[in-house]
Amino acid sequence: MTNETTPPADAPGRVILLTTSHRVAPGLLSWPAWQALHGADEVLCADATHPQLPYLREAGVRVDQAAPTAQELVAACAGDRTVLVIATAEGDRALTDGLARLAGSGRLSMPDLELLPASYDLPGARLLDLVQVMDRIRVECPWSSQQTHKGLAKYAIEEAYELVEAIEEGDREELREELGDVLLQVVFHARIAEEDEESPFSVDDVAGTIVDKLINRHPHVFGDDSAETPEDVKAHWLRTKAQEKQRSSVTEGIPLGQPGLALASKLASRVRTAGLNVTAPSGDGIGYELLALALRAESEGTDPEAALRGAARAYRDAVLAAEGAGGGFSSD
């Protein structure tokens, strides 16, 4: 008499390809993944150093090191067996391509194929990749390994200007790239700071500082205060900022090295916010005329630096038009 619970020898079975994210701590797998691991007839992994393996063995899952071909894997599933393959970091492209070719050929009875993500990237996970890449570059790149905060300072300024240009031009692809370049400066400086012998800090310390600052300056979001308008929010921000900084002058914290129009506008903004009555200095020369224009622009809600850049771009277009009409640029 035939045992009806025994599957036929030619039953195709099942293949499960289990993927995990290296950006999530090993062992933190989904419940369906753990069920599949414990329920499989065989668990295979080609990478003997896969970070998940110690945790799987601790959980009682036997994992055999093997890199079967597509045909070998199909054969291993015969008799309605389930074989689970833990994908390597490279993704086992040769295996998946081989399975696709076999399925397309129609020559074999293929097992059921299932892709099972065992862990997913969290938002911001690629930032971890950036930190790891920066760690390696700092150690192995002859140029990057020699850089200092002072040596990189000029690049931070350049990248900030390029970001502003991308914003003003409305180029989305350029904006994404320039944001990355600015982010690189932050990660690069944080990596250098780790090596300081007296007061080291890491990118986690940088992130922690700004997180604490944002929470403290948004009591209407993270606390019991309320804010109904943008003006209410700004008032919260200025009040908490003043408590944090304990400044003796409204001019403290304003970088004097910024462009002149931006500097004048920032000073005027601080004066207006503080309610001070300050008479602008007068004098001869274009500098005082520009100062008066910058103060007027700020009082009218216009960024004088951005306004001048817009006018300068229009002037550039006029130059290009004149070059085109005159047959191009001549150095004579």
C-alpha positions as CSV (number, residue, x, y, z in Angstrom):
1,M,0.0,0.0,0.0
2,T,1.3,3.4,-1.0
3,N,1.8,6.0,1.8
4,E,-0.3,9.0,0.6
5,T,1.7,11.4,2.7
6,T,5.0,10.7,0.9
7,P,5.4,13.1,-2.0
8,P,6.2,11.7,-5.4
9,A,9.9,11.6,-6.3
10,D,9.4,14.0,-9.2
11,A,7.6,16.7,-7.2
12,P,9.6,19.9,-8.0
13,G,9.7,21.3,-4.5
14,R,10.6,24.9,-3.6
15,V,13.5,27.3,-3.7
16,I,13.7,30.2,-1.3
17,L,16.3,32.9,-1.9
18,L,16.7,34.8,1.4
19,T,18.1,38.3,1.3
20,T,19.3,40.4,4.2
21,S,20.4,44.0,4.5
22,H,24.0,44.5,5.8
23,R,22.8,47.9,7.2
24,V,20.6,46.1,9.8
25,A,22.2,44.3,12.8
26,P,22.7,40.6,12.0
27,G,20.1,38.3,13.6
28,L,17.3,40.9,13.3
29,L,15.2,39.0,10.8
30,S,11.5,39.0,10.1
31,W,9.2,36.4,11.5
32,P,8.5,34.9,8.0
33,A,12.2,34.6,7.5
34,W,12.7,32.7,10.8
35,Q,9.8,30.4,9.9
36,A,11.3,29.7,6.5
37,L,14.7,29.0,8.0
38,H,13.4,26.5,10.5
39,G,11.0,24.9,8.0
40,A,13.4,24.3,5.2
41,D,14.8,20.9,4.4
42,E,18.2,22.4,3.7
43,V,19.8,25.8,4.2
44,L,22.7,26.8,2.0
45,C,25.1,29.8,1.9
46,A,28.1,30.2,-0.3
47,D,29.8,32.7,2.0
48,A,31.3,31.1,5.1
49,T,31.8,34.5,6.7
50,H,28.3,35.7,6.2
51,P,27.4,37.9,9.2
52,Q,24.1,36.1,9.8
53,L,25.6,32.6,10.2
54,P,26.6,32.8,13.9
55,Y,23.1,34.0,14.8
56,L,21.4,31.3,12.7
57,R,23.5,28.5,14.3
58,E,22.8,29.9,17.7
59,A,19.1,29.6,16.9
60,G,19.5,26.0,15.9
61,V,19.5,26.4,12.1
62,R,22.0,24.2,10.3
63,V,23.6,26.1,7.4
64,D,25.8,24.2,4.9
65,Q,28.4,26.1,3.0
66,A,27.7,25.4,-0.7
67,A,27.4,27.3,-4.0
68,P,25.2,25.0,-6.1
69,T,24.6,25.7,-9.8
70,A,21.0,26.3,-10.9
71,Q,20.6,22.7,-12.1
72,E,22.1,21.3,-8.9
73,L,19.6,23.4,-6.8
74,V,16.7,22.2,-8.9
75,A,17.8,18.6,-8.4
76,A,18.1,19.2,-4.6
77,C,14.5,20.2,-4.5
78,A,13.2,16.9,-6.1
79,G,10.8,15.1,-3.9
80,D,9.0,18.2,-2.8
81,R,11.9,19.4,-0.7
82,T,12.4,23.1,0.3
83,V,15.9,24.4,-0.1
84,L,16.7,27.9,1.2
85,V,19.6,29.8,-0.1
86,I,21.0,32.7,2.0
87,A,22.1,35.3,-0.6
88,T,25.6,36.7,-0.3
89,A,26.4,40.4,-0.4
90,E,27.0,40.2,-4.1
91,G,23.5,38.8,-4.7
92,D,24.3,35.4,-6.3
93,R,23.6,36.7,-9.7
94,A,25.0,33.6,-11.5
95,L,22.5,31.4,-9.6
96,T,19.5,33.6,-10.2
97,D,20.4,34.0,-13.9
98,G,20.8,30.2,-14.2
99,L,17.4,29.6,-12.6
100,A,15.8,32.1,-15.0
101,R,17.4,30.3,-18.0
102,L,16.2,26.9,-16.8
103,A,12.7,28.2,-16.3
104,G,12.7,29.8,-19.7
105,S,13.9,26.6,-21.5
106,G,10.8,24.6,-20.6
107,R,13.0,21.4,-20.3
108,L,12.6,20.9,-16.6
109,S,9.8,20.9,-14.1
110,M,10.9,23.9,-12.0
111,P,10.4,24.2,-8.3
112,D,8.5,27.1,-6.9
113,L,10.8,30.1,-6.6
114,E,10.4,32.7,-3.8
115,L,12.4,35.8,-3.0
116,L,12.1,36.4,0.7
117,P,13.5,39.7,2.1
118,A,14.5,38.9,5.7
119,S,15.4,42.5,6.7
120,Y,14.9,45.9,5.1
121,D,16.9,49.1,5.0
122,L,15.6,51.8,7.3
123,P,15.3,55.4,6.1
124,G,18.8,56.9,6.1
125,A,20.5,53.5,5.8
126,R,22.7,54.6,2.9
127,L,24.2,57.2,5.3
128,L,25.9,54.2,7.0
129,D,27.4,53.3,3.6
130,L,28.8,56.8,3.3
131,V,30.4,56.6,6.7
132,Q,32.0,53.2,5.9
133,V,33.3,54.5,2.5
134,M,34.7,57.6,4.2
135,D,36.4,55.4,6.8
136,R,38.2,53.4,4.1
137,I,39.1,56.4,2.0
138,R,40.6,58.1,5.0
139,V,42.9,55.1,5.6
140,E,43.7,54.0,2.1
141,C,43.7,57.2,-0.1
142,P,47.1,59.1,-0.1
143,W,45.3,62.4,-0.6
144,S,42.4,62.0,1.8
145,S,44.5,60.6,4.6
146,Q,46.5,63.8,4.7
147,Q,43.7,66.3,4.8
148,T,42.9,68.6,7.8
149,H,40.0,70.7,8.8
150,K,41.8,73.8,7.6
151,G,42.8,72.3,4.4
152,L,39.2,71.3,3.6
153,A,37.6,74.5,4.6
154,K,37.7,76.1,1.2
155,Y,35.9,73.1,-0.3
156,A,33.0,73.5,2.2
157,I,32.6,77.1,0.9
158,E,32.8,76.0,-2.7
159,E,30.3,73.2,-2.3
160,A,27.8,75.5,-0.4
161,Y,27.9,78.0,-3.3
162,E,27.4,75.2,-5.8
163,L,24.4,74.0,-3.8
164,V,22.9,77.5,-3.8
165,E,23.4,77.7,-7.6
166,A,21.7,74.4,-8.1
167,I,18.7,75.6,-6.0
168,E,18.5,78.9,-7.9
169,E,18.7,77.2,-11.3
170,G,16.0,74.7,-10.4
171,D,18.1,71.7,-11.6
172,R,16.8,68.7,-9.6
173,E,19.6,66.3,-10.7
174,E,22.3,68.9,-9.9
175,L,20.6,69.6,-6.6
176,R,20.8,66.0,-5.5
177,E,24.4,65.8,-6.5
178,E,25.4,69.0,-4.7
179,L,23.5,68.0,-1.6
180,G,25.7,64.9,-1.6
181,D,28.8,67.0,-2.0
182,V,27.9,69.1,1.0
183,L,27.1,66.0,3.0
184,L,30.5,64.6,2.1
185,Q,32.1,67.6,3.7
186,V,30.3,67.0,7.0
187,V,31.2,63.3,7.0
188,F,34.8,64.0,6.0
189,H,35.3,66.6,8.8
190,A,33.7,64.3,11.3
191,R,36.0,61.5,10.3
192,I,39.1,63.7,10.7
193,A,37.7,64.8,14.1
194,E,37.8,61.2,15.3
195,E,41.6,61.3,15.2
196,D,42.0,64.4,17.4
197,E,44.1,63.4,20.5
198,E,42.6,66.0,22.9
199,S,38.9,66.2,22.0
200,P,37.8,63.6,19.4
201,F,34.3,63.3,18.2
202,S,32.5,61.2,15.6
203,V,29.8,61.7,13.0
204,D,27.4,60.1,15.6
205,D,28.3,62.9,18.0
206,V,27.7,65.5,15.2
207,A,24.3,63.9,14.5
208,G,23.5,63.7,18.2
209,T,24.3,67.4,18.8
210,I,22.0,68.5,16.0
211,V,19.2,66.1,17.1
212,D,19.3,67.6,20.6
213,K,19.3,71.1,19.2
214,L,16.3,70.5,16.9
215,I,14.3,68.9,19.7
216,N,15.1,71.7,22.1
217,R,14.3,74.4,19.6
218,H,10.9,72.8,18.6
219,P,9.1,72.6,21.9
220,H,5.8,72.9,19.9
221,V,6.6,69.6,18.3
222,F,8.4,67.6,21.0
223,G,7.1,69.4,24.1
224,D,4.0,71.1,25.5
225,D,4.3,74.4,23.8
226,S,2.1,75.3,20.8
227,A,2.7,77.2,17.6
228,E,0.1,78.1,15.1
229,T,2.0,80.2,12.6
230,P,5.5,80.4,11.2
231,E,6.0,83.5,13.3
232,D,5.3,81.5,16.4
233,V,7.9,79.0,15.4
234,K,10.5,81.7,14.7
235,A,9.8,83.2,18.2
236,H,10.3,79.7,19.8
237,W,13.5,79.3,17.8
238,L,15.0,82.7,18.7
239,R,14.0,82.4,22.4
240,T,15.6,78.9,22.9
241,K,18.6,79.9,20.8
242,A,19.2,83.0,23.0
243,Q,18.9,80.7,26.1
244,E,21.5,78.3,24.6
245,K,24.0,80.8,23.4
246,Q,23.8,83.4,26.3
247,R,25.2,86.0,23.9
248,S,26.2,89.5,25.1
249,S,25.7,91.1,21.7
250,V,23.4,90.5,18.7
251,T,26.5,90.5,16.5
252,E,27.9,87.3,18.2
253,G,27.9,84.3,15.9
254,I,27.7,86.2,12.7
255,P,30.6,85.1,10.5
256,L,32.4,88.2,9.2
257,G,34.0,86.3,6.3
258,Q,30.7,85.9,4.4
259,P,29.9,88.0,1.4
260,G,29.4,91.6,2.1
261,L,25.7,91.9,1.2
262,A,24.9,88.8,3.1
263,L,26.8,90.1,6.1
264,A,25.0,93.5,6.1
265,S,21.6,91.7,5.7
266,K,22.4,89.4,8.6
267,L,23.4,92.3,10.9
268,A,20.2,94.1,9.9
269,S,18.1,91.1,10.6
270,R,19.6,90.7,14.1
271,V,19.0,94.4,14.8
272,R,15.4,94.3,13.7
273,T,14.7,91.1,15.7
274,A,16.2,92.6,18.8
275,G,14.2,95.8,18.4
276,L,17.3,98.0,18.5
277,N,17.3,101.5,17.1
278,V,20.6,101.7,15.2
279,T,21.4,104.4,12.8
280,A,23.3,103.1,9.8
281,P,26.7,104.8,9.3
282,S,27.1,107.1,6.4
283,G,30.1,108.0,4.4
284,D,31.5,108.5,1.0
285,G,32.1,105.7,-1.5
286,I,30.3,102.8,-3.0
287,G,30.6,100.7,0.2
288,Y,28.2,102.9,2.1
289,E,25.8,103.0,-0.9
290,L,25.8,99.2,-1.0
291,L,25.3,99.0,2.7
292,A,22.2,101.3,2.4
293,L,20.8,99.1,-0.4
294,A,21.4,95.9,1.6
295,L,19.7,97.4,4.7
296,R,16.7,98.5,2.5
297,A,16.4,95.1,0.9
298,E,16.4,93.3,4.3
299,S,13.7,95.6,5.6
300,E,11.6,94.8,2.6
301,G,12.1,91.1,3.0
302,T,14.5,90.7,0.1
303,D,17.8,88.8,0.3
304,P,20.2,91.2,-1.2
305,E,22.8,88.6,-1.9
306,A,20.3,86.4,-3.9
307,A,19.0,89.5,-5.6
308,L,22.4,90.5,-6.8
309,R,23.2,87.0,-8.0
310,G,20.0,87.0,-10.0
311,A,20.9,90.3,-11.6
312,A,24.5,89.0,-12.2
313,R,23.1,86.0,-14.0
314,A,21.0,88.3,-16.2
315,Y,24.2,90.2,-16.9
316,R,26.0,87.0,-17.8
317,D,23.2,86.2,-20.3
318,A,23.7,89.6,-21.8
319,V,27.4,89.0,-22.1
320,L,26.7,85.6,-23.8
321,A,24.3,87.3,-26.2
322,A,26.8,90.0,-27.0
323,E,29.5,87.4,-27.7
324,G,27.1,85.6,-30.0
325,A,26.3,88.7,-31.9
326,G,29.9,89.8,-32.2
327,G,31.2,86.4,-33.4
328,G,32.5,85.1,-30.1
329,F,35.2,86.0,-27.5
330,S,38.4,87.7,-28.5
331,S,41.3,88.2,-26.2
332,D,42.5,91.3,-28.1
